[in-house]
Amino acid sequence: MKQFNDFLKEKLREIEEAGLYRERIVLPPDTVEFSSNDYLGLRDNPSTKEKLYRSIESIALGSGASALISGFHPIQKELEESLAEFKNTESCLVVGSGYMANIGLIPIISEEGDTIFSDQLNHASIIDGIRLSKASKLVYRHCDVEDLERKIRTTNTKGKRIIVTDSVFSMDGDIAPLDELVKISQKYDAVLVVDEAHSTGVLGKEGRGIFSHFGIKPTDNTILMGTLSKAVGSYGAFICGTKLLINYLINRMRSVIFTTALSPLQNFVSLYNLRAIKEEVYRRERLFRNVETFLEISKREGLDVNFFGTPIITYIVREPKRTLYIRDKLLENGFFIGAVRPPTVPPGTSRLRITITSKHTPEDIKRFLSTLSEIVNG
Ligand SMILES: *Cc1c(COP(=O)(O)O)cnc(C)c1O
């Protein structure tokens, strides 16, 4: 036992020395967050709460079993139908979380002899999904379609080709070149898996996501997955595609079969928040107005931020300890932002990951940026 505790202490000491020690923080109640993925402020959406008050008597608090036993409640069916319509696909499967979706999906749509082509900056859940797959893996340079095509052409594959990409890259906020990725996937008859965690609710007509943003209809060879925990402001995830795909997933996906289905309560929140995304248009308008305000003021303050057309904006600090220092100083002033360090991002690119939401006021943004400017220049 002593040996085991020494092991733990030694590992934690290494993490601490590298400036990579992590702690969970309960934020003081009046903190202004510039770190949440709740882009549309739907976590406390009054219209969903109102419906919940009225329906609470008849909603089960837990699903009771795996969706394949008796945990598939009518509300989940309705949510899946709404998501399939929202994403312009034939069918949909709702699963526990985005992480569970990726680690369950990728290993079962691939097998030995296949090759998975993965963007260098894909989310950790995609990387873990690929690790669980028997297919071989090739990483292409971030959003570099020429590198992707070169790798596809020069790799002999007996089996299928599968391309996997984030839609909006979670730590950089840039948008995948979906139009070109679709072309390449068609040219080489590859399956294209797109992770819509940060595009759902944000990009495209009515917040329908990256396919709508590019005006592209998902083909039979595309799989769209995404989470209900970001702009939808709830919890859970979805995989959208053909009916054939969904039937296969129901039969094979271990993170669906061997886990309890989401609570009907949670699915209720997802369903009505999804409606709010379509109907409460002012939320997205306010979000993008806030993004513009943020960019104008950061320019005035001389802060060199990276912006790619999404509400995820980064300020690169490089050094992890300095990133933490700035994070802590901001917190002292009532602001919270994510200090993103390796292994979440490549070494030497530690950053402040700033997210804008519809709930920020122009005053919040102004005060945040003047405080940040004082800290980094002072
Ligand atoms: C957050 C995120 C996930 C994981 O989703 P959860 O529902 O939080 O587990 C997957 N992929 C991407 C790109 C993400 O940003």
The ligand as a Gaussian input file, in Angstrom:
#p B3LYP/6-31G(d) Opt

LIG

0 1
 C      -17.073000      18.295000     -25.292000
 C      -16.721000      17.503000     -26.474000
 C      -16.989000      16.122000     -26.513000
 C      -17.502000      15.380000     -25.313000
 O      -18.855000      15.633000     -25.087000
 P      -19.454000      15.372000     -23.619000
 O      -20.919000      15.286000     -23.842000
 O      -19.048000      16.540000     -22.789000
 O      -18.871000      14.084000     -23.137000
 C      -16.720000      15.457000     -27.682000
 N      -16.183000      16.084000     -28.748000
 C      -15.903000      17.402000     -28.743000
 C      -15.316000      18.045000     -29.950000
 C      -16.146000      18.148000     -27.595000
 O      -15.837000      19.442000     -27.561000

